[in-house]
Amino acid sequence: METKKELKYLIWLVLIFGLIFFLPLSSERFTTAIYAALDLAKWYAREHVILCLLPAFFIAGVIAVFVSQGSVIRYFGANAKKWLSYTVASVSGAILAVCSCTILPLFTSIYKRGAGLGPAVAFLYSGPAISILSIILTWSILGTEMGIARMIGAIVFAVVIGLIMAFIFRKEEKVKQEEQINFEAPPAKRPISHTMLLFFTLVLIMVFANWGAPAPGDSSSLWFYIFSYKWYITGFFGLMLAYSLIKVLKIKWQWVVLGFIATLLSALLANMFIADPKMQPLVPMLVAVAALSAVTLFDKNDSENREWTLSAWDFTKQIMPLLAIGVVITGFLLGSTHDNVAIPGVVPNEWVEWAVGGNSLLSNFFASFAGAFMYFATLTEVPIVQGLLASGMGKGPALTLLLAGPSLSLPSMLVIRGVMGTKKTIVYVSLVIVMATFTGLLYGSLF
């Protein structure tokens, strides 16, 4: 046993030494790929973590602490009616407007609270794939046909993949069914309507804080007007959150008002002293998160308030390191593409564009496989696909990329494996890739 351990250590030592010894530092592509990895990580930290992931961790905390386990089991449990559980999973995902990484803390919370594998996976897929905002943007930029095809395909995928996962792992689900059949949930501490007020207020803050820019030249649509006033709308829901903290969680109003004033002052100061408009909202969001954490952690009236923030912190510790590793690897392999910046990774972009031309089985599979490992922030998949279509990408592979890309990424796979295990993760990823491939092939043949 000791010999095996030492041999394993030696193999790792040799591998790491060999990797360092043969680093191709003189290769321009290698050094550019390192820069792309760091650039993607920096962009992810600035554009995604503060405005999107931090609210998502607190939303997951609401599910883990304030939403009763009985409610989760009633709507998502292994014994719930299939039409109810899968409908709720799909609808829940549609309203969130999140990416493949932001959905992870929410998925983790409902799965650990007793949700059945099928409904939980349907929710995991539907969050990034069926987002109403992404469907609208696809419709307006890529055309009606593509918008309808993506909407139908994403809804069908969520349900079918969930059902297949539940069937493949039916033995484990049967054990869960037996455990839950006589489950008696303790009475809820507060009305579900109060908890939902807190939950949806946080969801709407996240949605409007991340509302994407309209299509170029659009200056009259509803999308444009919402984008123009999105921070006022976000501020309004911030007021609603303050009201929820006082009304629902019974936190002292003086503390909540003090936190709100600190957030408002930070927004005014950021607007005065920070020139970059993209950086300005990060300051009040950080102050708001700090204030929310403080008033809940030091609240003496209800231990659940402190538990809420500690639960959000637990999700952060579990998910953030794996996401960081995944983002860096993705940037190194596939490059960094954002804000009209395109930095190639080790895999040349020309190979990708060449591989997804036409409508062959191979081109659709490659689009699905590559999309599954790439990272797409919320709504960025649409302009990326638009650029690839202009470079010769076929319509079939374009739909394939839209169905596989937003719902998966290398960072999300690492986290999903930690929650569901290696076997379930491989099956889930394979189902998404295979179904996206053949759906794209069919679409490309028809259109």
N, C-alpha and C positions, 0 to 999 in steps of 0.2 A: 504494500500500500504506500509505504514511504517512498519507494523507488518510483512508482507511478507519479506521485506528487512532484518529486524532484525532476522527473523527465518532462512533465508538463510545464514546469517552471522554466526549464532549459529551452524548450521549444518556443515559448513565448519570448524569452530573452533573445533568442536567435532571430526570430521574426521581426521584433522591434528594432534590433540592431541592423538587420539587413535593410529594413525599410528606411532607416535614417541614413545608412551607408550609401544607398543607391538613389537618394532623393535627386530628381532631375532638376536641380535649381537653375541650370543653364537654359532650360526649356521655357520659352516665353508662354506657351499654353499653360504649363504647370503653374507658373507664378501668377498668371492672369486668373487661373481658377482659384488660387488661394485668395486673391483680392476679391473675386466674385463671392466666395464663401463669406468673407468678412463683411462685404458690402450688403449681402442679403441679410446677414445676422443684424447688422446695424439698422437697416431699413425695417426689419421685422420688429426690433426693439422699439423703434421710434413710432412706427405707424400702427402697430398691431397690439402690442402687449398692454400698454397703458389704457387705451380707449376701448379695447375689445376684450382681452383676456381677464383683466382685473374685474370688470363688471361680471364676466361669466363665472369667475370663481365665487363671487358673492351670490349669484343666482343659484349655482350648484349648492352653496351652503344653505340657501332657503329650502331647497328640496330635501337636503340631508337632515335638517334640524326642525324646520317648521311644518313641512308637509308630512302628515302622519304616514307611517308605514302602511296603515290600512288603506289609505287613499291610493298609494302607489300600487299596492297589490290588487285593489279593486279595478283599476283601469289598465294596468300593465302586467299584472301577475300571471303566473302560469295557468291559473284556472279562470282567468277573465275571458269573456266572450271574444272570439277572434275578431269579429266585425267591429267591436267596440275598441279593443286594444290597438288594432292596427290603424283604425281611423284616427284615434287620439294621437298615436305616434306620428302619423303623417301630418295632421293638422298642427301639432305642436312644433314640428320641424319647420313648417311653412312660415310661421310668424317670426322666426328668430333672426334670419339674415346673418348667419354665422359661417365661418369657414370650417375646414376639416379639423382644425386644432381647437377652435373655440367651443365646438360641440362636445369635446372630450370630457370636461368636468361635469357637464350636465348629464351625459350618458353614464359616466361613472357613478354619479349620485343615484340615479334611478335604478341602475343595475344592482348596486350594492344594497338598495332598499327593498329588493325582492322582485323587481320586474322580470318577466319571462324573457328568455334569450331572444325569441322572435320579435316581440314588440320593442325591446331595447335596441336591437340591431336596426329595425325599421326606423326608429328615432335617430339612431346614429347616422344612417345614410340620408334621411330626409332633411335634417337640419341644414347642411350645406347645399344639398342638391335641389331641394324644392323651395328654397327661399323665394318668397314673392318678389323681392327686389331683383333677384338674379333672373327670374323668368321675364319680368317686365323689361329689364335691360337687354336681354337676349332678343326679345320680340322687337324692340325699337331699333336695335343696331344691326342684328343679323337677319332680320326679316320674320314675317309671320310664320312661315313654314317651320323654321328652326325653333322659334319660340314655342309653338304648339308641340312639336316633336319632343323638345326637352322637357316640357311640363308633363306630358303623358308618360314619356319614358321614365322620368324620375319617380313619379307616383307609383307606377307599376313595379319599378325596381325595388323601392322601399318595401312594398308588401311582399313581393315574390321572394326577395332575398331573405327577409325575415322568416317567411314560412319555410323556406328550404333549410335555413339554419336550425329552426325549431325541429324540423323532421330529422335532420342528420344527427342532431344531439338529443333525440327524443328520450333516451334513457336518463340522461341527466335532468331533463325537463320533467320527467315523470317523478323523479325523486323530489324535485322542487314542488310539484303539484301536491304530492302527499304531505309535504311539510306545511303547505299553505292551506290545505283543505279544512283544517280545524283551527286555523289561525284566528285569534280574537284580538283585534286591535284595541288598545286602551282608548278611552274617549279623548277626542281632540281637545287640546287646551284652549283653542280659540276657534271661532267660526271660520270655515274654509274661505269665505268671502274676504275676510281680513287678510289671510295669508296670500290669497290671489292678488289683492291690491298691492301688497309689497312685492310679490313676484313679478307682476306685469309692469309695475313702475320701473323696476330694474331692467327688465327686458326692453322697454321702450327707450330708456336712457341709452342702452347699448345700441339699439337699432338706429336712433337718430344721430348719436355721436359718430357713427360710422357710415352715415348716408353718403353714398358716392356722388362724385360730380356728374352732371348730365352729359349727354353726348355733345361733341363739338358742334357749335352753331345753334344749339337748343337754348332759347331764351324766353320761351313762353309756356312750356309744359308745366304740369303739376310737379313733376320731378324737379324741374329747375327752381320753382318757388320754394319747395320744401328744402332743397339744398341751400338756397339763399338765406333761409331763416332757421336752419337746423339747430344753431346754437341757442336761439331763443326758445325753440321747442324743447331742446334738451334741458335748458334752464327751468322751464315750466315743470317738466317731470322731476327735476331736482327738488323743486318745491313740494311736489307730490310725495317724493321720498321722505322729505323732512316731516310732512304731515303723517305719513305712515309710521315713522319711527315713534312719533308722539302718540298717535291714536292706537296703533296696532301693538307696538312693542312696549308702550308705556314708559319710554325713556324720558327723563326730565326735559321739559321744553327748553330750559335755559341752556343746557348742553347742546341741544340740537340747533338752536338759534345761533349760538356761538360758532358752531361748526359751519353753518350756512354762511354767516358773515365772513368767516375766514376764507371760504371758497369763493365768495363774491369778490372780496378784496384781491385775492390772488389772480382772479380772471382780469380785473381792471389793471393790475400792475403788469401782468404778462402782456396785455394789449399795449401798454405804454412803453415797455422796455425791451420786448422781444420782437425783432423785425420779421422773422420768418412766421408767416401766418399758420403754417402747419405745426409749428412748435408751440404756439400760444395756448391752444386748448389742453396741452399735456399738463401744464402747471396746475390749473384748477382741478383737473381730474385727479391728479396725485394728492392734492390737498383734500379733496372731497373723500377719497379713499382713506387717507390718514384720519380725517375727522370721524368718518363712519366707524373705523376700527377703534378709535379712542372711546367714543361714546358707548359703544357696545361692550368693549372689554372692561371698562370701569363701571358699568352699570351694576348696581347692587340689588335691584328690584327683581330681576328675573335671570336665572343662570343660563337660560336658553339664548339670551342675547349675546353673552360672552361666547357660548358654544358656537354660535353662528359664525363669528369671525374666526374662531379657532378652526372650524371646519373648512372655511375658505382657505385658510393658511395650509391646512393639510393637503387640500387639492393642489395648491401652488407647489408645495414641496414634491408631491408625487409626479406632477405633470411637467413643470417648467424645465427641469434638467434634461429630460428626454426630448422635449421640443427643441431646446437649444442645440443639442447634438444633431438632431435630425435636420434642422435648418442649415447648419454649417455643412453637413454632408451633401445635402441637396444643392446648395450653392456651389460647392466644389465640383460636383459631377455635372450638373445641368445649367449652371450659371445663374446670374441674377438679372431679372427683368422686372422693371418697375419705373413709373414716372418717366417714360421715354428713354430710360437707361437700359442698355442691353450689354451685359458683360458675359462673355462666353465662359463655360466651364470646361472640364476635361473633354466632355463629349461635344464635338463641334455642332453648332446650330445648323450648319448646312446638312449634316447627316439627318437631323430631325426633319427638316423641311423636305429633303429628298424622300425620306421613308414614308411620309404621310401623304404623298401625292396620289391621285387616282382613287379608286375605291376597291382595291383588292383586299383579300382576307388579311394579308400581311400588313398592309398599310393601316387597316383598322385595328389590328392587334397591337401594332407598334404605338399607335396613338393612345390606345387604352392603357398599355403597359407603362409608357413614358408618363402619361398623365397621372397614373396612380402613384408614381413616386415623386412627381414634381409637387411643389407647394404653390397653391393659388390662394392669395388673400381674398377676402370677401369682394366679389364682383369683378376682380381683375381678370378672371378667365375669359370674359367676353372680349375686351380689346385685344388680348393675346391671340384668341382664335381669329379675330378679325384680321390681325396682321398675318397670321399663318395662311388664311384663305387668300389674302392678297399675294402671298408668295407661292401659291400653287397647291395649297392643301385641298383635298377633296371634301365634298360636303359630308360624306359618310364619316370619315375620320374626324371631321370637325364636331359632329354630334357625339361621336364616341368620346372625344376629349372632354366635352361638356358634361357627359354622364359619369365618367370615371374620375376626371381630374379634381373637381371641387370636393368630392366626398372622401377622397383618400389623399394621403401624402406620406412620405417616409417618416416625418416626425409623428404623425398621427398613428401610423402602424406600430411604432415603438411603444406608444402609450397604450394602445388597444391590446397589445400583447401582454402588457403588465396587468391589465384588467381581466381579460378573457382567457389568456393563455395562448401558447404558440399555435396549437392545432386549430382552435376556433378562428384565430386571426388569419391563418393561411387560407382556410375555407372561405371566410368572408371576403378577403382581398381577391381570391380566385373567382368567386361568383361575380363580383363587380366587374373585373376585367373581361371575363368571358361574355357576360350579358351585354356589356357595353360594346364589345367587338362585333357581335352578331346583330345588335340593334343598329349600329352604324352602317354595317354592310347592307342591311335591308333598306335603310333610309337612303343610302347612296344609290342603290339600284332603282328606287322609286322616283327619286328626284335628281 
